[in-house]
Amino acid sequence: MDSILSGTGSISLALTLSNEKLWLTNIFREIFFIGFSIAYWSMLYMVKFKDKNHVMEKEQLRSIAKTLELENKYISAENAYLQNQISPHLLFNSLNFIYNSIHKVSERAGKGVMLLSEIMRYSLVSSEDNRTVLLSQEMEQAQKLIDLSHLRFEQQLFISFRKKGRLKDVKILPLIIITLVENMIKHGDLGEAGEPGHISLTYGDGVLVFKTSNKKRLSSPYPKGGIGLRNIEKRLGNYYPDRYKLEISETNNNFAVSLTLNL
C-alpha cells in the first residue's frame, strides 16, 4: 500500500511492461530472421532442386535421343543386311548358270567356278557373326583356295602344306587362315618348284601355330596396303585378347607370317 502511494509500484510496472515489450520485440525479430533464413534456404534448395531436375531431364532426353539414334542405326543396318542378302543369291545363281554353261565345254573352267562358289558361300555364311568354326572346315576351304589357284596358274604354282596334331573338334575364328593363305598366293612368287611357298599348321595342348613363308614377287598387280593383315589383327584382338601373337618378318626377297593362338 505504501509502495503504491509512494509511486514505486507504477515504476516497477512500467519497467515490467517495458521489459516485456523489449522481450517480445526480440522474439519477433528472432522469429523474423529464422523465418527469413528458412525461406531463403528453402528457395535456394528449390532452385538447386529445379536445376538438378533440369539436368536429369536433359540427361533423360539425351538418353532417349541416343536410344532413338541407336534404333535408327539398327534399322538401317538391318535393312542393309536384308538388302545384301539379295546380292549373294544373285551371285550364286549366276555362278551356277556359268558352271552349267561351261563345265561340259571346259572341265577345268567348270571346276574353277564350282570351287569359287563354295569358297564364297563359306565366307558369307561363316562371317554372319563372331561365331567360331571347326578348324577342319577352315583348312578345307584353304585347300580349295589353293586348288583354285592351281587351276588359275595351270598347275605352275608350288605350295608345301603340312599339318601336325589332332585337329578334330578344334574351333577357330573364321576366315583367319584363309586370308593368310590368300595373302601368300596373291603377293608371293610361287612359280618355282625349287622355292615353293610353305604353309604349316601345328596344334597341341591348346596352342595353335600357323605359319606361311614365301618368296616375294618382284612386281605385283595388287596394292601392298596390308589391309588384310590389319583386319586380321583387329579381329584377333577383339576375339582373342591377350591370347594371340601375330608376327610378320620381311626381307628383300622373302615374306613370312607366324600366328600363335591359345585356344
Secondary structure, DSSP 8 states (H G I E B T S, - for coil): -HHHHHTHHHHHHHHHHHHHHHHHHHHHHHHHHHHHHHHHHHHHHHHHHHHHHHHHHHHHHHHHHHHHHHHHHHHHHHHHHHHHTHHHHHHHHHHHHHHHHHTTT-HHHHHHHHHHHHHHHHHHHHTSSS--EEHHHHHHHHHHHHHHHHHHTTT---EEEEEES--TT-EE-TTHHHHHHHHHHHHB----TTS-EEEEEEEETTEEEEEEEEEB-SS-SS----HHHHHHHHHHHHHSTTSEEEEEEE-SSEEEEEEEEE-
